[in-house]
Amino acid sequence: MKNLIRPSVAAMHAYVPGEQPDGADVLKLNTNENPYPPSPKVFEALGRVDADILRKYPHPSAGKLRSALAELHGVRPEQVFVGNGSDEVLALCTRAFCEPGGRVGQMAPSYSLYPVLCEIAGLACVEFPLEADFSWRVPDRLDVSLFFLTRPNAPTGLCVPLDDVRAAANRCDGVLLVDEAYADFAEDDAVGLLNECPNLMVSRSFSKSHGLAGIRMGYVLGSPELVGALDKIKDSYNTNVLSQRMALAAIEDVSWMRSNVTAVRGTRHATAKKLTERGYEVLPSQTNFLFAKVPEGVDAAELHAKLRARNVYLRHFPGPRTGPYLRITVGTDAQMERFFRVLDQA
Ligand SMILES: Cc1ncc(COP(=O)(O)O)c(C=O)c1O
């Protein structure tokens, strides 16, 4: 039979997301979701949805949400682009800023979706490796059309200093996209650099700090020109009316998010300490997860499998750099107590 599939798609490897197992007894510490529920205001907003709202198409560019996000970050609404999760924003960036056959850069190791997005768009994904301690030395030149600078980085949890972000933007031939999916858990963020660096964009997610991974909402801040390019190529109605309303309600109650972030940070600190006492080497995290090197003589992949068999899901990334580590999402205090009980048995 004739080959019906584009050869590059036939040859590519799909992105492998973390598992979403069913079952009440599962302890899910594998996809960096928030263990706390979203703001009650989100449910109130959902309760106000009626047939007329559902009958009509959503606002094409999520106008009200855009304006609210602009106010939250002290930028203009035309500097905000809203997407179906920040993953959609990242994908659109590969299409808006790169010609087919072009080059995209990323730190390595980093978010494993980037190479897949490049493959889909027919772009070369160029890796700029992290040092042995997972810090990043900014190269003299980033000769790419788009660079994904993940801050804080995943899976390491570490943050490139803001001076280095500025240097990277200055040395980048194209757009420097600072992926800040975890920024609410960090000490600072790169939004303040937007005025200084015209080629810089900052992407954010509702999935982590707001506890809204299920509604698929993300956004990116940048100059009106860069945002305008994303607007041109997006699907007409790329975000749905329910998600727009729920996201708006969430940022109208930002203090709810901040108090959950404070709780997660407290548990993060306590969990890192307990892991260290058990011989793990834990990187100083600025996220809602910990990247921990298993003790000498322990095989991380095996331990991961043993925990999984006991219904505790973590994430393990095979490979020479990340293979000896486990990535552990920070849950509630009670969830982490269960995690340690199972870990100690395993
Ligand atoms: C670094 C990074 N960027 C982006 C995302 C995707 O976020 P969203 O749920 O908004 O698509 C993730 C999700 O795990 C992530 O780790």
The ligand as an SDF file (V2000), in Angstrom:
LIG
                    3D

 16 16  0  0  0  0  0  0  0  0999 V2000
    9.2130   22.8620   31.5840 C   0  0  0  0  0  0  0  0  0  0  0  0
    7.7850   22.6670   31.2190 C   0  0  0  0  0  0  0  0  0  0  0  0
    7.2160   23.4990   30.3500 N   0  0  0  0  0  0  0  0  0  0  0  0
    5.9310   23.3620   29.9820 C   0  0  0  0  0  0  0  0  0  0  0  0
    5.1610   22.3430   30.4910 C   0  0  0  0  0  0  0  0  0  0  0  0
    3.7520   22.1760   29.9880 C   0  0  0  0  0  0  0  0  0  0  0  0
    2.8240   22.8650   30.7310 O   0  0  0  0  0  0  0  0  0  0  0  0
    1.3100   22.9350   30.2820 P   0  0  0  0  0  0  0  0  0  0  0  0
    0.5770   21.9770   31.1360 O   0  0  0  0  0  0  0  0  0  0  0  0
    0.9340   24.3680   30.5390 O   0  0  0  0  0  0  0  0  0  0  0  0
    1.2140   22.6070   28.8350 O   0  0  0  0  0  0  0  0  0  0  0  0
    5.7020   21.4520   31.3980 C   0  0  0  0  0  0  0  0  0  0  0  0
    4.8750   20.3520   31.9200 C   0  0  0  0  0  0  0  0  0  0  0  0
    5.2670   19.4660   32.6170 O   0  0  0  0  0  0  0  0  0  0  0  0
    7.0450   21.6090   31.7750 C   0  0  0  0  0  0  0  0  0  0  0  0
    7.6370   20.7510   32.6140 O   0  0  0  0  0  0  0  0  0  0  0  0
  1  2  1  0
  2  3  1  0
  2 15  2  0
  3  4  2  0
  4  5  1  0
  5  6  1  0
  5 12  2  0
  6  7  1  0
  7  8  1  0
  8  9  2  0
  8 10  1  0
  8 11  1  0
 12 13  1  0
 12 15  1  0
 13 14  2  0
 15 16  1  0
M  END
$$$$
